[in-house]
């Protein structure tokens, strides 16, 4: 329940930033504000993994939710008061990213503790995320168009408050790890991370994706779609991604491949339809179809990846390994978010997205050619 409510807030936030900031500061402003969130998240999630071991994941997640309540309320009041300063949006976005960094490692470690079937639990979370993506963007877009971005931020604050309340009511027997030291724990996490070729190989590819594919998608994709088809078309397209995510999550509930990362990588080929169709500036039906495919591919991959991490990694180091794999996945995204509008202004936003599509397909080839990724076998519990 807590995660589902928080996911609704997460799903609404990119629309609030994209549409609210785009009107005031253009695509460069959107890229910088999103990059501030992602940089704080990626840069500090390593410490979130260690702190989750020290204080228990539940306590860290509650504190993270409360921090995000405060930051979103500050931005909401700034919008209500008039034109918020860009520096304020950047600072509050970074603090919100810090909250996410403290929250995320605990999600991965708590699932094996409370679920007998991690893949099914991850699929349910992915469907919940998909429903949030389906309802959240449309709701956020409507609120921005009718009431302004400040209202969306206020609603987001409410979702994180509800999430904190639900976590307070949750009873999980997770004892903190005592007698540890920060540097020692970080080194141990890194040692465990680099010893798994299948893990660091995927993260290496995802690091490239952050700069060329994931990072440019929001600022440049939003710019191209809104300029050619309007803001409502962008909201419809993102809602289509939510529909696809539901489909991908439902597939992951039923389909249990013996080689999860191989199947997930093959599925990710469909994700590349999104940057391709947007770059070609095709009509709205094509954009919605591509977003549905992208959502389904991403949801299916996410379940295969999360389940592999949770079942292949011992519980006593799972928080720290999760922190490294999450940090590696997202640290390069703010680089792509910040650079994409600048590069797009010089060479064309459509060319940047086409490059993202090409590197995306090349990354799939690399994953499928890596034996440790291709041959990783599914297990039912951590070994």
N, C-alpha and C positions, 0 to 999 in steps of 0.2 A: 504494500500500500504506500509506504513512504517513498520507495523508488518510483512508483507510478506517478505520484503527484509531482515529485521533483522533475520527472521527465517532461511533464506538461510545461513546467516553467522553462526548462531547457529548450523545448521545441518552440516556444513563443519568442524567446530572446533574440535569435538571429533575425527574425522578421522585424522586431522592434528596432534593432540596431541598423539593419539594412535600410528600412524605409525611413525611420526617424532621422538617422545620421545622414543618409543620402540626400535628403532635402536640404540639410544645413551645410554640409561640408563636402558633398560629392563622393565619388568612389574612393578617392584617396583617404578621406575621413573614415569611411566604412572599413577600409583595409587596415588602417592604423588602430581603430578601436577594437576590431576583432583580433588583430595581432597582439594587442596588449593583454587580452584575456588568454589567448592561447600561449603566449610567451610565459606568463605567470603560471599557468597550469602546467605546461611542459617542464619549466625550470624548477618548480617546487614540488612536483608530484613525488620525486625521489624521497624527500623528507616526509611527505605524507605517508609513504609506505613504512618508514621506520617508526614514525609517531603512532601509527595504527598498531604496531607491535607493542609499543611502550604503554599506551593508554587504553588500548582496545579499540577496535574499529568502530564500535557503536558510539563511543564518546566522541571520537574524532568526527564522525559523520554528523552528529548533532551540532557540534561546534561549527562545522562547515556550513550547515544550513542556516544557523543564526547569523553568521558573518554575511551570507548572501542576502538575508532579509534586510540587513542594514544597508548594504551597498545599493540594492535595488530601490529601496525607499529614498535614498539620497538622490539617485538619478531621477526618480519619479517626481520628487519635489522640485528638482532643477528644471524639468520640462514644464511643470505646472507654473513655475515662476517666470518663464519666458524662454529665451534662447540659451541653453546650457553651454558653457565654455567647453571647447574641445579637450582641454587639459583635464577637466573634471570627469568627462566621459572616459578618458583614457585611464585615469587613476582608479576610478570606481570599477571599470572593466577589469583592470589588473587584480584588484582585490577580490572581485567575483571569481576570477580564475584561480586565485589562491584558495578560495573556498572549495572550488571543484577539485583542486589538487589534494586537499585534505579529505575529501569525500570519496573519491574514486577508488583508491586502493582497498578500502574497506568493503566495497561492493563485491569484489572478486573473492575475497577471503571469507566472507560471510555465507556465500551461496553454498559451498561444500559443507558448511556447518549446519545449515538449516534445510538442505534439500537432499533427498536420497538419489535423485536423478538429475545431475547437474545440467545435462544437455536440455532436458525438458524445462528446467528452471530458467536457463539462459534463453530458451526459445520464448517462454512466457514473458520474460522481461523484454525481449526484442519486440514481441507483439504489443506489449504495453507501450514501449517506445514508439512503435509504429502508429498506434492509435493516437498517442500524443502528437506525433508528427502530422497525422491526418487532421486532427481537430485543432491543434495549437496554431499552426501557421494561418489557417483560415480565420480563426478567432482573433489572433494577433493582428492580421492584416485588416480585418473589419474594424477592430478597435482603433488602430492607427488612423485609418481613413476617416472614422467617425469621431473619435475622441482624442486622438493624439497618442504619441509614443509613451507619454508619462503614465497613462492609464495602464498600458501593458506592463510597464515596470512595476507598478503598484500591485497588479495581479500576480506577477512573478514573485514578488516578496511574500504574498499570501501563500503561494504554493510551497515555498521553502519553509514557511512557518508550520504548515500542516505536516510536511515531511519530518521536521524536527519533533513534532508532537507524536507522530506515529513511532518514531525510533525510540522515544522515551518510554513508550508502552511495550516495546519489544524486549523479550527476555531471552538473551543468548548467553550461554556459558563460555565466555571467551576471557581467559585470564591474561593480564598483561605480561610481557616478557621483561623481567627485572634483571638488573646487573649488566645491562648492555651499554655500549658506548656508540655514539653516532657514527664516527668514522669507521669503526670496526664493523658495524652493521651494514653500512654502505658498501664497504669492501666485500663483505660476505655476499651481499645481494648481487654485486657485479660479477663475482666469481661464479655464482650459481647461474647467472644469466648467460655469460659467455661460454659456459660449458655445454650449452644446448644449441647446437648448430641450427636446428630447425627454427629456433626462436629468433636468434640474432639475424638469420638470413631474411626472414620476413620483415623484421624491423628495419633492416638496411634498405630493402625495397620501399618500405613505407616512408622512410626518410626522404627518398627521392620524390615519391608521390606528393609529400607535403609541399615541396617547392613548386613542382610542375603541374600537379593535378588537383589535390585537395585545397591547397591554399588559394589558387586563383579562382576556384569555382564560385564562391559567394560574391566577391566584389565584381568580377568581370561578368559572370553569368547573370547576376542581377542587373548589371548595367545594360547588357545587350538585350535582355528580355524586356525590361521596363521601357527602354528607348524605342524598341520596335513594336511592342505589343501592349505596353502599359503596365502599371503596377498590379492591377488585378490579375493579369496573365501570369506574372511572377508568383503571386500567391497561389493560383490554381496549379501551377507547375509543381511547387513545393508540396502542395496537398497530394498531388499524384505520387510524389515520392513516398509519402506516408502510406498510401494505398499499397504501393509495391512492397514496403517494409512489412506490412501485415502479411502479405502473401509469402514473403521470404521467411518470416518467423513461423508461419503455419507449416511450411514445407520442412523447416528444420525440426519441428516437433515430431514429424512422422518419419522423415528420411534419416537414417543413421548409417552413413557411409563408413566403411572399414578404414578408409584413408581420408579423414576429415579435411585436412589442409589441401590435399589434392582436389577434392570436390569443391571446396570453397574457392580455390584459385580459379578453377574452370568457370565457376559461377560468376566470378568478378569480371569476366570478359564482358558481360552484359552491362556492367557499370559504365563502360567507356562510351556507350551510346549517348549518355547525357552531354558531355562536353562536345561531342561531335555534332549532335543535332543543334545545340545552341550556337555553336560556332558557324554553322551553315545557315543560321537564321531562318530555319524552316517554320512553317505555321504552327499555331498552338497545339493542334492534335498530335503532331509529331513530338513536340516538346513534352507534352503530358505523357505520351507513350514511353519516351526515353527516360523520363523521371521515374515512371513506374518500374521499368527494368532496372534502373540504377538502385532504387530503394530495395527491390527484392534481392538483388545481388549483394548489396551491402549487408542486409539483415542476415542472409544465409551465411555469408562469410563471418560475420561477427559472432554468430552462435558457434560455428565450427572452431573459430580461434579461441574464444573465451573458454569453451569446454575443454579444448586441448590444454590450455594453460592450467586450468583448475584441476584436471585429472592427471597431468604428467608431472606436476611440481609438488613436492612435499609441503604440507600445510604450514610447517614451522618457518618456511622461507617464502611463502606465497605472497605475502604483502610486499616484501622487498623486491621480488622478481616482477610482480605486477607493476610496481613503481617504475622499474627500468624499462619494461616493455611499453608502458603507456608513454613515458617520457620520450623514448626513442621514436614512437609513432607520431607524436604531435609537436616536438620541438621545432621541426622544420616548417610546420604549417604557417606560423606567423611570418616567416621569411617570405613564403609564397604570397601571403595575404598583403604584406606591405609592399613587395616588389611588383606584384602583378599589375596594379593600376598604372604604375610608372612605366613599366615595360610595355603594357598594352597601349598607352598613349603614343608610344614611339613606333611600334611595329603592328599595332592593331590588336584589339581584344580577341577577335576571332582567331588570329594566328597563335596567340598564347594558349587558347583553349584547344586548338588542334594539336599543338605540341604536347599538351597534357594528355590527350587521347593517345598519341603515339607512344609516349613514354609509359603510359598505363598498360598498353598491350605488351610492350617490351618487358615490363616488370613481371607480367604473368608468365611470359616465356622463361624468365630467369627462375621464378619460383618452381615451375613445373620441371625445369632442368636440374634442380637441386635435389639430390637423393634424400637428404634428411627431411626435407619438406614433403616431397612427393610420396615417400614411403612411411611417413609417421602413421602408426596404427592407433586406432581408437582404443581407449581403456574405460572401464566402468568406474574406477576409483583411483585416487592418487596412489602412486607406488613409491 
